[in-house]
């Protein structure tokens, strides 16, 4: 990652799939920003949907605070739609 994002994947160590999916999301975001093709946008949006449900699952399981989960989802959605 070449950009410092508000939520560091390492802050979510131990939460099944979340750190890795967050890293992938940031990487796809940087790819899209560098080359704003429809294909890159679709790939980013698809991964965002998967990441949204990963966050939701960790919240429902009680591993992620509901407030943090909501703030994280909102932040990532803002990045996708910027």
Secondary structure, DSSP 8 states (H G I E B T S, - for coil): --S--SS-GGGGTTSTTHHHHHHHHHHHHHHHHHS--HHHHHHHHHHHHHHHHHHHHHHHTTSS-HHHHHHHHHHHHHHHH-
